[in-house]
Amino acid sequence: MQKIEIQTSNARKTKPASAGELGFGKLFTDHMLVMDYAPGQGWGDIRVLPYAPFAMDPGCIVLHYAQTIFEGLKCYRRGDGALQLFRPRDNFARMNVSARRMCMPEIDVELVLEALKALLRLDGEWAPSWPGTSLYIRPTMIGTDTSLSVQASGAYRFFIILSPSGPYYASGLAPVNIYVEDEYVRAVVGGVGFAKTGGNYAASVLAGRIAAEKGFAQVLWLDGKENRYVEEIGAMNIFFLMREGLVTPTLNGSILGGITRQSIMTLAADMGHPVIERRLAIDEIFDAAERGDVIEAFGTGTAAVVSPVGTLRWGDRQVTLSDGRIGALTQRLYDTLTGIQLGRLPDPHGWVEIV
């Protein structure tokens, strides 16, 4: 395994004194991890450096053609003060899936995990212990060749930055109101919807702004072909507890395979609620909700963990789920998953990695 060079910062930042100072992804720790890829040489020069801006040529490929991928995972402060990661290998394995789709080089999962631990050991004191907080981890890869030709870069930079963060939504676990977007689409089958690449998120900003102007917290995306089938909610996967069971859209190539999604499916099965994966039409959801056959709904993702849905609006139709309160199963799944992540509950599936 390559040696990891560590350069410590002499100018340490002031750490937040309360959870109210955190927000989500607004503050960054003292150090970052960086490594570079060169054609014919592969990944090398892996190092932990003081957090600082990068110098980039204005002709850099990532700036023009968005050849970039990223991941999101968290480090948690346990009650005994120790730090632990949740399913980090799965995040780095998914990053390699994104890399293949975007014509980028894969990373060595074990090397990057060891380097991440070195970074965390250096900046671990930034991991907050207040309820609902964590140290958010953002691995990113960008194409760094200088060229205006539409092509894959030959050189790449991989880096990891850390951000002490509070809840993704200021409302915490309160149910959020969702606007069904039936004009714009996030992704199509055969495209890059299953990859965690920057362009997917840029494409979602306009619809998110429209939803916010209408008083909604997030967008529910429909498929890009028929504009009928449920795909994702914002940047999260979506689940519906219906009379038939707990249902989520099938991964079809335009939906991101969430690590939290996988975890929730496993925990739900443990609780006697095996998940049904199938196509879900939006009119079916509203018809069932109006009959009282949709009991709960929630989104899942690393940032929010579990986000209960209160109200759904589609055109001139609007339904409120679970009387606008968090549902019993949603609460149980949230409590169990966060209990494992924080070390309060046993980890029967081997998901936790101690730093």
Beta strands, then each sheet from edge to edge (+ up, - down):
strand 1: 5-6
strand 2: 31-38
strand 3: 42-50
strand 4: 68-70
strand 5: 73-77
strand 6: 83-86
strand 7: 134-143
strand 8: 156-165
strand 9: 176-181
strand 10: 218-222
strand 11: 230-233
strand 12: 237-242
strand 13: 245-249
strand 14: 275-278
strand 15: 294-301
strand 16: 305-314
strand 17: 317-320
strand 18: 352-354
sheet 1: 1+ 3+ 2- 8+ 7- 4+
sheet 2: 1+ 3+ 2- 8+ 7- 5+ 6- 18+
sheet 3: 11+ 10- 9- 16- 15+ 12- 13+ 14+
sheet 4: 11+ 10- 9- 16- 17+
end
